[in-house]
Each structure stands twice: as C-alpha cells, then as structure tokens.
Amino acid sequence: MKSILCFGDSITWGYNPKNGTRYPPEDRWPRVFEAAAQGRARVIEEALNGRTTATDEPTRPCRNGLAMFPALLEAHAPLDVVIIMLGTNDSAPCYGLTAGRIAFNCVALIRAVNASLSGPGGSTPKMVLIAPPPLGSLNAEMSLLYSGGQATSRGLAAAYDSIAKRFGISFIDAGKIIKVSAVDGVHLDREDQRKLGQAVADVVTPLL
C-alpha cells in the first residue's frame, strides 16, 4: 500500500464554515481521496488551521509550513506521494505577499521534499501542488483577516502552474473544480470537500 501525505491548512483540515467545527473524516477531501483509491493508498492528513507556506504567524505558533515541513516528512516517511495545498492564509494582506512570492515559497517546500529523501528507499516522493480556490465574498469575521487579499488569491493558480511546470510535478487548480463557501468566503462546504477529494483521486491514483 502506498503512503500519501496531504500537507495543508484549514481547508485540508476540514474546517466547517457554518460553525467552525471539523467535518467528519468521510467528508474531508483527503479521506474522500483515500476511499476513491480503493485500498491502494494510506492517506496522512497533515493539516493545521492558519498554516502558511513559509511565514510566521505572530499570534499563533507553529504555523510556518516550511519550518515544520522537514521534520514532518521525516516523521511520516517513507512517502510515495506528497500533496501540498497552501496559500490561502498567505493571501491575507497582513503578510504583504504577492501571488508570485507565495509561489516561490512553494518552491522552498518542493525543495524540502527533494532534500528529504523521504521516499521509499531514500528516494524522492512524487509531488502534487494544488492551488487553493480564490477567496470569495467574505463574512464579517473573515473580512478581518482576508479583506483586500482576493486579488492575490486569484493569482495563485497561474503562479503555481508555472512552478509545477518548472519542477515537473503534477498540478491541480482547485478553483476550476470547486468554489469557496458562500457562508464565509474562505472554506469549503461539505459537497465541495467531496468534489475536491474525487478530483485529487483522478490525478494522483495514476501516479500510484
């Protein structure tokens, strides 16, 4: 059985925009993907609310994805596939990042995977880079964090696509498959969690 690491933020964690709880496993996209793989893969959900690609969060520790990534790759090795889906939090204006800068932070994550030798027998795992869906119409709470970041989030797909082509890894533009919830404009409704999981299965299962 293959081992797959899903490295992400609250979308991968399964944050329910209606009440802030976590969706049950069967409604989170990594588990939907695992079910679609029909026993061929063990999926590891390595997700954390507020996680960024490579930027510290001053009010919450351990959110810097790049700082945590090498240890997590080693902890979960051997890994056949590593899926990275980050960037929504980086779009918040408080970080002052462009879509291009966020994409280059993903380069650092990709290089961390290459350097980790965390694949079977010390090889390099295959990788999939997912651009999160763009921010939508924000509710009052999410406006406090993300208002003004919509344009940045819309630029992530094209920037990530360029990076994926540069490194020869698989790419998924989630914005072409799903949309963020009308409830908060950031997270996914249950139906779109499931749609994303199936879409990931369509791309990743052939890699197995």
N, C-alpha and C positions, 0 to 999 in steps of 0.2 A: 504494500500500500504506500502511495506517495504522501509526503508531508508538505503542506502548503501554509505559509504564513501570510495572514492578512494584516498589514500594518496601517492603521488608520486612526481617525478621530471619532467624534460622536456619531457620525453617520455610520461608520463601521461598527461602533459600539451598539448601535440600535436605539438611539435616543428618540423617544416618542414625543413629538412636538405638542401633543394635546395636553400632556400632564407632566412631562419631564421624567417619566419612568423609563425603564428599559423594556423594549419589546421582548417577548419570549423567544428562546433560541430559534424556533421554527419560522419566525417572522423576521429574522435578521439576515441580511444578504449573504454573509459568509456561510451560514448554516443551510440556506436555500441552495447555494452553490454546492456544498458538500452533499446534500441529498441528491442533486442532479447528477453528481459524479458517480452515483450508484456503487458505492463501496470501493472506488478506486483511489480515493484520497481522504486523508485526515486533515481537516482544516483547523488551524490555530488562529483564534480571534485575539489579536494583539492590538487592542483599540483603547483609546483614552480620550475622554471629553476635553476639549481645549488644546489637543496636541497640534503643534506646528511642525513645519518641515525642519527648521533649524534655528528657531528664535525662542529666547527665554520669555516666559510669561511672568511678569513681576509679582502678580498676586497669587499664583499657583505654581508650586514646584513641579519639576519632572515633566514639563510639557514640551520641552525641546526635543523633537523627534530624533535629530541627528545625534544628540548627546546620549540618548538611551539606546540607539539602534545597534551598535556593535555588540553590546552585552546581550541584548535580546536575540540577536542572530546566533550567538554562541550558545545561549541557553536552550534554544529550540532546535539546534542542529541535530541531525542532518536534515536539510530542507531541499526539496526538489524545485519548488517554485516560491518566489516572494512577490506578493502583490502589494503595491504602495498606492494608497489613496489618501492624500493630504492636500492642503492648500486652502480650504475654506476659511480656517481660522487666520491664516496668513493674510487673507484679503481684508481683514479688519484695518481701518485706517490708522489705528494706534501703532501699527508696526511700520508704516511708511514704506511698504514694499510694492514694487511693480509686479505685474504678471511675469515678466522676464526674470526678475530677481527670484521670485518664488520657484520658477522652473529651474534656475541654476542651483537653488537649494536642493531640489530633487536630484540634480547631478551628484551632489555630495552624498545623498542617500544611495544612489546607484553605485557609486564608487565604494561606499562602505560595504555593500553586498559583495562586490567583486573582491575586495580585500579580505573579506571574512573567511573565504574558503569554507563556507558553511554548508555546501552541498555534499552529497554522498561521496565518501572517499576523499574529502578535501577539495572537491570540485566547486565550481561557481554555480549557484542555483539559477534557473531561468527566472526572468523577471517580467512583471506586467505593471505598467504605470497607468493609473486611472485618473483622469481629470474629473474633479467633482462637478456636479451640476451648478450653474451660476446661482447666485443669490437672487431671491425673488422679492416680493412685497413684504417688508419686514413688519412684525408686530412691535408693540411699544418696547418690550424687553430686548428683543434682538436689535432694534434700532440703536440702543445704547452702545452696542458693540460694533455693529457692521454698517451703520448708515454711512454712505459715501464709498463703500467698498464694492458696490455692484459692478462697476466698470472693470475693476481689477479682476473680479471673479469671472467675468465674461471672457477675459483674455487668457485664462489659464489653458483652455483646450488647445488653442493653436500653439502656445508656447510649449506645452507638454508634448504635443505631437512632434515638434522639432527635436526635442531632447530624446524622445524614444527612437526616432529615426537615426539620430546621431550615434546612439549606443546599440542599435539593432535589437531592441526589446519590443515586446508587444505593447500596444496602446489601446485604451478604451476611452472614448469621450462619453462620459455618463450623461452629459446634457442632451445627447441625441437619443437617449433611451428613456430617461426619467426626468421629472421636474421636482423642485423642492415643494414642500407642503405649503398650501395657502394659509395654514394656521400660523406659522412663524416665519416663513420665507427662507429657512436655512436647512431644516432637517427633512426627513422623508416620511411620508405616510406609509402605512403597512404595505399597501399594494405596490408602491414603488420600491420598497426594500426587496420585495419578492421578484419584481421585474429585473432589478439590478443583479440579484443573485443568479438568475437564469442567464442573463446576458454574459456575466463573467464565466459561467459554466461553458457557454458556447465558444468562448475564446480560449479558456485555459484547458479544458478537457483534452483537446487535440495535443497539447504540449505534454500530456502525461504518457 
